[in-house]
Amino acid sequence: MNKKICFFISRLRERLWVKPLVSSLLSIAVALFARIADSYYPHAAVIRLSSDSLETLLTIISASMLVMAVFAVGSMLSAYASVSSAATPRAFAIVITDDVSQYALSVFVGAFIFSIIGLVGLMNGFYQDTGRLVLFLITMLVFIIVILSFVRWVDNIARLGSLGNTIAKVEAVALTALMRNRKLPRHGGIKSPDKVTGRVLYADTVGYLQRVDMRQLQATAEAYQLIVNVKAMVGAR
């Protein structure tokens, strides 16, 4: 895969809305999967479940998961506010990409969407015997995933806004960057000469350097017979 696409995907995964969106789409697909089981295996149900029992179960999930999603967002915002007041902006950017919190939020939102889709299907006779059995089994699996995610998330959110946890996350990211720089100190390029002449190019916006595409720079230099001298390393402002 192109490195530019990989870089874009890695940055996109850090967005808070991406994982909940994927979880919502997956939950819709799973809810529709029960209807597909009706079409291919109409007489495969070994246990006949009533729609009322499933409606009650899904109603409980929908009500509780919406509350849990709101509670998760509130707890995350409190932790982020604590980090923003006690650490640097770069540290805040690292903490906000916490995978455990994003995963828990996506599970809560996905379970809520799944229960809503399942309720609408049950109330309109969308599922038959096999579909209701499959929907029940999926609901039990969703319960297990939600409980495990909640326990893991509670343990993580208690330490998310602390200064020690923030320092540990920054240290881990810094160590990864240092080890990568040790393996490729010039990102595959050669040492810059002592005296450099030519035109200096500056960025149009204020920020810090996130990525240097050495392959593209080399292709451009070869195409125009140039020598490109990169003065700023990744992470420089």
N, C-alpha and C positions, 0 to 999 in steps of 0.2 A: 504494500500500500504506500502511496505517496506520503513523504514525511510531512508535507504541508497539510494534508488531510488528517494525518495522525495528530499533528499539533492542534488543529482545529477541534478534533473530536475530544482530545484530552482537556482542552479549555471548556468545551461545551459541557462535558460531564461534571465540571465544577459548579455549574449553575444550579441553583436550588430547585428550579422548576422542572428540570429535565427528568430526573428519576420519578417524581410523582406522575408526570405525563406518561412515561413508559409504563408505569405500574397501572395507570388507569386504562390504557389501551389493552394491556395484557388481561386485566380483570374483565373487560368487555368480551374479549375473545374467549376466555374461560367460561363465562356465563353462557355464551352461544354454543360452546362445545357440548353442553348437556343436551341442547336441542338436536345437534347432529347425531348424538347417541340414540335418540328416539328414531331417527330416520333409518339408521343402519341396523340397530338391534332393538326393534320395537317390543319383543317379548323376552328380553334378557333380564328383566328385573326379578330378583329373587325375594325382595322385600317391597311391599307396596306401602308407600308413604303418602299421607294425606297432604293436600296443599296447605291446609290450615297450620299444621305443625311446622312446615317449612317457612310459611309466612311469619309465624311468631319468631322463629329463630333468626330469620333475615332481618326482621324489624329490630330485634335487639342489637344485632350487629350494626345496622345502619345508624341507629341512635347513638350507640357507644363510640363508634369509630369517628363520627363527626366531632364529638366532644374531644376524643383523643387527638385528632388532627389539630384542632384549635389549641389544645393544651400543649402539644408538641411545638407548634409554632411559637407560642408565647414563651415557653421555656428556652427555646433556641434564641429568641430575640433578647431575652434577659441575659443569657450567657454571652451573646455577641456584644451587647452593650457593656458588659463587664470587661470584656477583652479590649474593646475599643478605647476604654478609658485608662487601661493599665498597660497597654502594649502599643507597638508601632503599627502604622497602616499595613505594612507588609505582613506582620504577624497576624493581623486581623484577616487578611486575605487567605492565609493558610488555615486558620481556625474555621472559617466559614465553609471551607470545603470538606468538613468532617464527614466521612462516609457513613458512620454509624447513625448520626442524626438524620442525614438525607435518606438513608435506607429505611429507618423507622417511619419517617414521615410518608415515604412512598408506600409503605405497607399499610399504614392507616388509611391513606387516601384510596389506595387500590381496593382495600376491603370494603370501604364505604361505597365505592362505585359498583363493585361486584354485588353487594347486597341490594342496591337500588335496582340494578338490571334484573337480578333474580326475582325481586318482588314484583316488578312490572310484568315479567314473563309469567309468574305464577297466577297473578290476579287476572290475567287475560287468557289463561288456558294454553300457554305457549309450550308447556312441558307435559309429557305423558308419563307413564309409570317408570320407564327406563330413564327418562330425563330427570325426573324428580329424585331417583336414587343417585344418579351421577351428581346432581346438584347438591344433595345432602353430603356425599363423600367429599366433594370439593369444599363445602362449607366447613366441614370438620378439619380439613387440611388448612383452610384459612384461619380457623381458630388457633391451631397449633402454631402457625407462623406468626400470628399477631402476638400471642403470649410470649414466645421466645424473643421476638423483636422488642417487645415492651420491656422485658427484664433486662436485656442487653442495653437498651437505650437508656433506661433509668440509671444503670451503673455508669454509663458514659456521660450523661448530662450532668451528673453530680460533680464531675471533675472538669467539664468542658470549659467553664469560665474561669477556672483557677489559673493563677500566674504560673504555677509549676507545670501544669499541663500544657499551657501555651509555650513555655520555654522548651519543653520536651518535643513538641511538634515542630517548632522552628529549628531545633537542633537536628532532628531527623532529616528535614528538608535540606538544611545546610550541609550535612554530612554526605547526602546523596549527590549534591552539586559538587562538593569538593572531590569526591571519589571519581565522578565523571570527568572533572577537569584534570585530575591526575592522569587518567588514562589518555585523554586527548587534550593536552594543555593549550593547543591552538585550534582545536576543533577540526583538525585535519589540514590546517594551513601551515605556512612556513613562517619563520621568524621575520619580523618586520625590520627593514634596514634602519640604520641610525639616522640617516638624513632622507626625508621624504619630501618630494615636491609634487605639486598637482593641485587639484581643486578639492576643497573640503566641503562635504555635504553634511548638513545638519537635519535633524528630525523636524517635522512641521508642528508637532505637538509635544507638550511636556509629559514626561513619564519615565519609565525605565525599560531597558532593552530586555525583551522576553525570549527572542530566538534569532539566531543567525543562520540563514540558509546558505551554507558553504557551497553546496552543489550549484545552486542558482547563481551565486556570485562568480564561481569559477567559469560557468557557461557564458555569463555576460562578459567576463574579462577576456575569454578566448574569442568571442564573437567580435569584440571591438578593439582587440589588441591593447588591453589595458592591464594595469597592475592595481588591484584593489587592496587598500591597506585599511583594515578594520581596527580603529583605535579604541573602541568601547567593547568590553566583554559583556556577556549575558549577565544581567542584574545591575549594570551600571545605569545611572540616571542621566 
